[in-house]
Amino acid sequence: MKIFLVGATGYIGGGILRLLVSEGNECVILSRTEEKAKKLKEELGIEYVIGGMADDEIVKKAIAGCDAVVFTAMQFGEKAAELDLNLINAVIATGREIAKTKKFQFIYTSTLWAVGNTAYDGNEERVVDEDFTTERCVEMFKWRAEHEKLVLAEKTENFLPVVLRPSWVYGKGGYVTMAIDKCKEAGKIIYNGDGKSVLNMVHIDDISALVALIIKKKADGIFHACDGKPIQILEIVECFKKILGIEETQSLNMPESMNAIGAFAIGQTIYQKAVGRRSLELGWEIKYPSFKETCLQVYPNYK
């Protein structure tokens, strides 16, 4: 299959790209810089086009003839929603034309935060799946919930829209690994608030495998990328202790914790329990059952 990837120079997209290439797919990536693209071409033998999410015509031309588009680019800042929507519209416009003659799949990466706080009414036992409402989406990502609807509305016999909702991804880089590195530098385990919040996690290899499976099975709809083992922040603190061999801990407020350990601090602000029911029904096999069980396997020799 010929697959166009937006965000393949990033963390999640890079993991997906490597797996898709290893499975024999022809991959083309969008990259803002020649340097990053050339490195990936030398490493993996992929093709690339230079451009950004605002470059409609470049994107449309690159998508023509593709069987699928995997969009994992994460935008932040004032123009995040605008750029995201621009890319979505470019993919949809070209995808509609492709779908006139063959199957076309558009995998749009949103966030598990689209379902918001699952204990909104005090029920901390509630575990939600892909059917749960997005009306309580975390404020900073409300636009993503709206963009999900736009993508899913394109469903036809040949146009297969997918919304991928990653939880916090760990292993081989990313925000969780960055937080571990920051704690090592600080000589103590730093976390946000009282540590009683709960979040969801998934290994980079597992989310990559899920995307490859979705493409292989020509699936559509919403898929949660989480291991189904929600974990409390204080449990993550204990895992960090084991990884680093550090006992000292420090609780900070949001600005302070963000400054100390990076974006992973944001994940420590809401209470959320989720499962990927549709992902598992598709046949997704999770190789890393939970962060708690595999943290030392994933992060050896950190002490």
N, C-alpha and C positions, 0 to 999 in steps of 0.2 A: 504493500500500500504506500501511497505517497501522502505524507503528512507534513503540514506546515505548523511550526511551533512559534508562539509569541511568548517570550519570557524564558527561553531555553538557556540563556546565559545566567539565569538566576538559580537559586537553590532547588526549589521544587521542580522547576522546568528542566534543569540540568539532569536531575535524577531520572525523570521521565524520558528525556531524550536518549540517554545512554541505554536504557532498557529497550526502547523502541528500535534503536539501531541494532542492538544485539539480536533482536528477533527478526532482522532482515528487512525492516521497513526503510523506504527511501524518505529521508527527512531533510526538510529545508527550514532554516530558522530566520527570524527577523532579529537583527542586532543593530544597536545604535552605534557600535564601534567596530571598526575593521579588525582591531587587535584581538578582541575576544572571539570574534567569529572565525578568524584565521586559526586560532589555537584549537577551536573545536573541530574545524575542518581537518587539520593535521592529525588530531587525536582520533576522530571518529569517521572521517570521510564524508561528512555531510556537506550540503550546499547552503549558501546563505544569501540574504539580500540585506543591504544596509538601509536602515530607516527607523522611524519611530511610530508610535501609536497614532500620531496625527497625520501620518503620510498615507492617506486613503488610497491613492492610485497605486503606490508601490505595493501596498498590502493586497489590494484586489488582484493585481497582476500576478503576484506570487502565489495566491490561493488558486487561481485558475488551473484546473486539471488535477487538483488534490482530492483525496478521498476524505480527509479529515483535517480539522484545525484544532490544535490544543492551545488554549490561551491561559497561561499561568502568570502573566506579568502582573505584579502588584504595584499599584500606583498610590502615592501619598501626596499630600499637599493640596493646595487650593484647586488645582485643575484635575485632580484624580478622577472624579466622576465624569468630567467632560471627556478626558482622554479615553477612559474605559468605554464610554458610550460610543465614541467615534470609531473605535476598533470593532465593537460589536456590530455597528451599522455596516461597516465595510465588509465584514465576514458574512453577514446576513444577505447583503445585496449580491455578492458573488455566489454565495451558497445556494441561493434560490435558483440561479442560472444553472449551476452544476446539477442541482437536484431534479432538473427537467429531464436528465438523461441517465442519472445513476444515483446511488445512495451517497449522501453527504452528511458527515457528522461534525457537529460543532461542540467541543468540550470547553465550557466556560467555567473558570475557577472563581468561586465566590469565597465564602468563609462559613465555618460552623457557627460563628457568632450571629449569623442570620436568624437563628432560632432564639437568640437572646438568653436571658436568665430563666432556666427551667424550674427554679424554685420561687417563682414570682409571687406565689400565693402562700408560701411557707411550706409547701410539700417538697421536702428535700429528697424524697424517694423517687420522684418522677424521672423516668429515662425516656427521652424522645427519639423518634426516628425521622425519616425523610418526609413523612406526612404532617409533621408538626407545623403549626402556623409560623409565619415570619413577622407577625404584627408586633412582636416584642424585640425585634432586631436591635442589637446594640446601636446606639444613636450615631456613632461615627461611621457606621457602615449601612445606614438605612438605604442609601442609594444603591448598594449592592443587591439588596432584596428586590428593589425595583428593576434592576437590570436582569436579575434572574427571571423575572416574569416576562420581560421582553424576549429573552432567548427561548424560553420554554414555549412561548406563543407561536413560534415558527414551526412547530411539529406538523409534518405531513408524512405521507408514506415514504418519501425519499429523504426529506430533511429531518435529521435526527439530532435534536438539541439535548445537550447534557449539562447539568449544573453539578459541579464537583465542589463539595464543601469540606475542605481540609480542617482538621483540628491542629493542635500544635505539633509540628513535625520535628523529630529529633534524629540524630545520627548524621555523621559526615557533613557537618556545617550547620548553618541555620541559627535561629534565635536562641534555641535551647542550648546548643553547644557554646554559643557566645556567652550566655549567662554563666555556664560552668567555667569558662575561661576567665570571666570577670571575677567570679568568686575566688578562683585560684589566685589571681593577682592581689585581691583584697585580703586574702588569708582568712576569710570567714564566709559563711553562707548567708547571702543577703536575699531577703524576700519582701514582698509587699504586704502591709496590713497585718491582720491577726493570723493569717495562714489558714483560715478555715474555708476559704473559697475552694471550689472544685472545678477542674478543667479536664479536657480530653486530649489524648495524644495519639500519635501514629509514627511509625518509623518511615524514613524516606524511601526505603526499598519497598515497603508495603503500599504506600500511596502510588508509587510508580507502577507496581504490579496491578493495582486496581485500574489505573488509567489504561494500561495495555490490555487488560481484560475487557474493559468497556468498549474499546476499539475493536478488538477481536470479535466480540459478540454483537457488534453493531447495536448496542443498547441505547436507550434514551431515557430522559427523566433526571431525577435528583439522586445523587449518591453521596452519602456521608463517608468521609475518610477518617475514621477513628477506630481504635482497637477495641472499643466497647468496655474498657476498664477505666472509668472516670477516676481521677486521682486527686486527693486533697493536697493543697500547697504544702502543708506540714509533712506529708509523705514524700513529696518531691525534695523537700529540705533534707530528709533522712537519706534519700538516694544520693543527693549531692555530697553529703557527708561521707558516704561509702566510697563514692568515686574519687573524692579528693583527699580523704583521710583527714578532714578538718572537722573539729567539733564546735568551734565558736560560731554563733549565728547572730544575725542582726535584722530586726524588723524595721522597715522604713516606710514613709508615706509614698504616695505615687510619684511625685516629681523626683524625690530622692532615689527611690528604687529604680526608676527609669534611667536616671543618670548613672547609677551604679552597675546595673546588669542589663540595660538595654530593653528592647521591645518586649521581651518575655514577661516583664513586670506588668504589662497591660493585661496579659492573660490571667493574672492573679486577682482580677477585680470583680468577676461575676461568678455565680454558682451555676454550673451547667453540667448535666449528665446526658450523654447521647450515645446512640448506637447506629451502626450502618446496616440496618435491616436489609435494604434493597441491595447493598453491596454484597452482603453475605449470600443472599438469595441468588445473585448472579454467579456465585461460585468463587468469590474472593477468599483466598486462603491467607490468613495473617501469620507471618513467620515470626514476628516479634510480638508475643501476646500482651505485653504491657511494659511500660517504662520501669515499673517497680521490679519486675522479674528479670529484665534484660539490661538494666543500666550498667552493670559491671562488665557485661559482655560487649556492649556497644562502646563503652568508654573505659577501656583497660589502660593501665599504666599512666594514670593521670596524677597520681600522688607525688 
